[in-house]
């Protein structure tokens, strides 16, 4: 039973379950489904959707179930993603350091520019009305769902193939770029940057008081009594308090609060090495950062179930041009961009590919990376207002359907692997 649960959580199958339930529910009993999504938990609260007065100031906030999941609880999902990115960049053996990461990083750039070009290019030719309605969703097809891509990548290449590690490096970099895009291009309200000082103070304060100060007091003492006391007695609580303050700062600053924990992640004591995504060995590391990730692993999977439930409930009647634009960006732009830029990096730039990986494998990697799902759904929910219409189509729901349909990339990837004669490596 434990192995089954481990498989379900490792590959975010609870998210798929939530999305499937949402699809069935929204297409059979749409009124009750939308009532659940917008259910009010607390009105006139200090967190939640903002309501503005005549002067444009926030009068009060309403905490709905949708806000609780998307803006509060999903912050833990993005914190785990940020932890992997942080370790990949900062640690000496991190996967995004040195020449070994150069080709995947260049390929990642292609994997983002390709979808944007296809999405906006097709949108432009559909006319000004369509362009004005859907252009803001250009970032939706740039996303890569790490867990599902990893699962499909292993099915296509086998666990031991160097293309699987290449795919993971690309997905990590893609996540990092996605976090930046969310913060910069999709603010949640009127910007008030002064509130970011609260996040900065929280991050610097907890780093100095709970991290650096004990180390300073323990200098020259190998027993490290102060650091041990902080770790055993206070554990993650100082960082959780700082995280709450940072999250609130992001909300009040008008930046999407789901990213509010990102400044705190680098302040948490971490190991001097990383084993990478889904590595069993990481559960045996004793540093606080990996301990926190281990504690969050299963709760976050449950959060992803509710994220799928509250965001994937799209009526099939909502399928329209935004659906096909998102799909075109993912299924055409991703593989083409990764193949082109990966080839440029490997051949003209002379950066090369991992031993045992062919240039044509880049096309298959690009097809696998076209599975957007989780982050694509998230970006669709913040890129478009739920009331925005294009003719008789709800733009947000149509775009979400494109993110959901990106699962067809799994079939395309398996087919591409067969056609290009990929040799699976166990």
N, C-alpha and C positions, 0 to 999 in steps of 0.2 A: 504493500500500500504506500509506503514511504517513497519508493522509486516512481510510482505513478504520480504522486503529488509533486515530486521533484521535477518530473518531466513536464507536467502541466504548468508549473510556475516558471521553469527555465525558459519556456517558449511562449509565455504569455497566452496560453490557451484560454485562460479565464477572460481575457480581453475579447477573444473571438466569440466565446459563449455569450458575453454581454452584448456584443454587436449583433449576433444572430437573434437573440431574444428581442432586442430593440427593433430590428427590421420586421420581425413577425408581428410584434405588438403594434408598431406604428401603422402597419398596413392592414391590420384587422380591427383595432380599436384605437384610432388616432387621438380621439378626444381624451381618453383616460391616460394615454401615453404622455401627451403634452401637458396634461394636468400634473403628472408626476414630475416631469422635467422642470416645470416652473413653480413647483410647490414652494410656498413661502414658509421658511422655518422661523425666522424672527424678523419682524418689521421694525423700522426705526432703530437700527443697530449700528455699531461702529465699524462693521465690516459688511461688505456685500455690494450689490449693484447700486450705483450712485443715482440719486434724484437731485436735480438742480433747481435752484430758485431763480427768480427773474433776473438776478444779477449775475447768473452763471456760476454761482458758488454751490458746493455740495450742501444740500439741505439735510438730507438723511440718507441712510443706506438700507437696503433690504437684502437679507441673507436668504437666498433660495437654495434648494438642493443642488441645482446646476452650478451655482457659484461655489458652494461648499466643495464640490468635487473638482470642478475645472480650475478654480482659482486658489483654493486652499490646499486640498489634499494632493493635487497633481504637483504641487511644489516639491513633494518628496520624490516623485518620479524624476523630475528634472534635476534634483539634487544628486540622485544616484548617477544620472547621465553625466553630470558635471564632475563627479568624483572620478569616473573613468577617464574623462578628458584631462582632468588635472594631473592624475597619475601618469598618463601617457606622455604629457608634456614635461613635467617637472622632475620625474625620477630619472636616475642615470641610465637605467635600462628601459625607460619608457618607449612605447612603440611609436610615438610621434617625434622621436629625437633622432637626429643624424640623417645620413644619406638613405638609410633603409626606408624612411618614411617619405622621401622626396617624390617618388613616382606616384604613390597613393594620394599624396596631397595635391599634386598637379591634376591627377585624375578626378579628385573630388571637385576641384574648380570646374572641370568640364561637366561633371555630374550635376552642377548647379546652374551653370550658364546654359547648358543644353536645354533643360526643361523650361527655363525662363524665356529663352529665344523662341522655342516652339510655341509655348503658351501665348506669349504676347504677339508673336508673328501671326499666328492663326487668328487671334482676337482682332488684330488690326484689319485683316481682310474681311472680317465679318461685319464691319461697319462701325460707325461712331457710337451708335446706341449700345451695341453689345460691348464695345471697348470700354465705354464709360461705366457700364454696369459691372464688369467682371475683371477689369485690369488690376484691381487691388489684390486679386488672389494669385498674383504671379509667383508667390513664394510657396504655394501649396504643393506643387509637384517637385520641389527641390528636396523634400524630405526622404530619408531612408529609414525604415523600421529595422532597428538592429536585430532584435530577437528573431523575427520572422525571416529576415534576410539570411541570418546565420543558419537557421534551420534548413531553409531551401538550399543555401550554398553547400551545406554538408551533404544534402541529398544529391546534388548535381556533381560535385567535385570529390566527395569523400572527405572525411575528417582530416586526413593527412596531406591534402593537396595545398601547395603554397598559395593558391588563389583564394582559399578560405581566409587565411590570415590577411591577405591583401584586401579582401572585402571588409574585414573587421576594422582594419586601419582606416579605410575609406569611410566606413560608417561612423567611426569615432570623430573624424574630422568633419563629417557632414553634420553630426549632432552639434559640434562646437559652433559651426557656422549658423546652424538653425537657431541656436540660443541667441546669437548676436542679432540675427534678422528679427526674431520676435521682440527683442528689447528695443531695437532701433526703429523698426518700420511699423510695429503694431502696438502702439501705446494703448492702454485701457481707458484713458480719459484725458482730461485737460492736463497738460504737463505742468508739474510743479517741482522742478529739479531740486529745490532746497531740501525737500524731504529725503533725498538720497543721502544727506548728511547723517540721518539717523541710521541708515544701513552701514555707512562707513564707520561711524562711531561704534556701532555694535560689533562689527567685524574686527576693528583694530583693538577695541577694548577686551574682547574675549581672547584674542590672540595674545595680547600682552599679559593679561591677568591669569588666564588658565593654561597658557602654553609656555610663553617665554619666561615669565617670572619664576615658576617652579624650576625650570631648567637653569636659570641664573643662580638661584639659591642652592642648587645641587652641584654647582661647578666644582670639580675636583673630588667629588664624592661618588664613587662608583655604585653605592647602594641606592642613591637617588631617592631619599625619603620623601622629599616634598612632591616630586613628580608622581611617585607611587601613591601618596596620600590623595592627591588631586584626582588621579585616575580611579582609585578604589572608592573614595568617598563621594566625589562630585560626579564622576563618570561623564555622561554626555549632557548633563543638565545645564551647565553654563552655556553650552553651544545651542541648546534648544531655546533657552531664553533669548540669546542673541539672534537666533533664527526668527523668532516671533517678532522681535523689534525690526529686523531687516525686512521681513515680509510686509509689515505694516508701513514701513518707509516706502517700499515699492508701490503699495496700493495708493498711498497718499500722493506719491510723485506722479502717478498716472502711467507708470510702466507696469506691464502685466505682472501681477503679484505672484503668479505661478513660478516666476523666475526669482522670487525674493530670497531664496536660500542660497543662491549662487555665491554671494560674497562671503558666506560663512564657511563653505566647504574647504577652501584653502587654509583656513585657520585651525582646522582639526588636526592633531598629530597623526602622521601617516607613516607607513612602513618605508623602508629605503629601497624597496623593489615592488614590482607589480607583476602578476602572472597573466593578466589580461581577462577579457570577458569570458564568463562562464567557466573559469578555471576553478576546479575543485580545491586546489591548494590554497586559494585565498581565504577560505574559511578557517584555516589554521593560523593565519597571521594574527598577532595579538595587539596590533596598533588600534587606536581608538577609531580611526576612520573606517577601517575594515570591519571593526566590531559594530559600528553604527549601521554600515551597509547591510551586514548580516541580520541585524535586528529589523531593518526596514524591508528586507527582501519579500517576505510573504505578505505583510500588510500592503505593500505597494501593488502586488499582484491583485489583491482584493480591490484596491482603489482602481486599478485598470479595468476590472470587471464593471464597476459602476461608471467609469468613464465611457466605456463602450456602450453600456446600457443607456446613458443619458445623452450620448452624442451621435450614435449611429442609427437612431430611429428616423429613417428617411422614407417617405412614401415613394413608391416606384413612379407615381405620376409626376414626381419632381424631376425626373431625368430630363436633362436639356443640354444646351450648348456648354454650360459650365462643366457638366459631367465629362463631356468628350474633350474639352480643353485640358482639364486636369489629367485625364487618361493619356492624351497625346503627349503632354509634357513629360509624364512618367515613362510611358512605354516606348516613346520615340526619342525624346530629348535626353533621357538618362543614359540609355545604352550608347547613343551616338556621341554624346559629350564625353563619356568615360572612355570610349574607344579612341576617339580623336585625340583628346588631351593625354591619355595614357600612352598612346603611340608616340606623340610628340616628346613626352618626357623620356620614354624608353629609348627611342632611336635618335632623332635630331639632337635632343639635349644630352644624350649619352648617359642617362641615369640608370638605364637598364631595368630589367624585371627580375623578380626572385627566381632562383634556379628551379627549373622544372615548370615554369609558367610561360605560355606562348602569348604572342600579341593577340591572337584570335580569342584567347581566354578573357581578354578585356571586354569583349562584346557580351560574353556570358555573364561576367561579373556585373556589367551594367544592367543586364536584364534582371538579375537577382536584386540589385539595388533599387530597381523601379518599384519595389513593394514599399509604398509610402505609409499607408495605414495610420498608425498612432499619431505621429507628429503631423502628418498631412491633415488628419481629422481635427487636430488641435488648432492648426493654423487656419483651417477653413472656418472654425467656430469664432475666431477673433478677427478674421479678415473682413467678413461680411456681417452686416446687421441682419438679424433673423427676419426682419420685415422687408428687406430689399427684394424687389421683384424685377424680372426681365420678362416682359409679357405676362403670362400667367404662371411663370415658374419662379419658385423661391430660390434665389441665387445661392444662399448658404447651403440649403439642403441638396441642391443639384451638385454643388462642389463636393460636399461630403460623399455623395454617391460615387463620384469619381475616385475619391480616396479609398472607399470600400472596394470598388471594382479593381483596384490596383493589385488585388490578389491574383488576377489573371496572369500577372508577371511570373508567378511560380510555374504555371504551365508553359509559358513562353521560355522560361529559363531551362526547364527540363528538356524541352524540344531543341533549343539552341545547343545544349550540351551534347545531345545525341548527334545533331547535324555536324557539329564541329569536332566530333570524335574526342570528347574529353575523356581522358583516362582516369577513372576514379582511383583515389589512393586512400586506403583504410587508415 
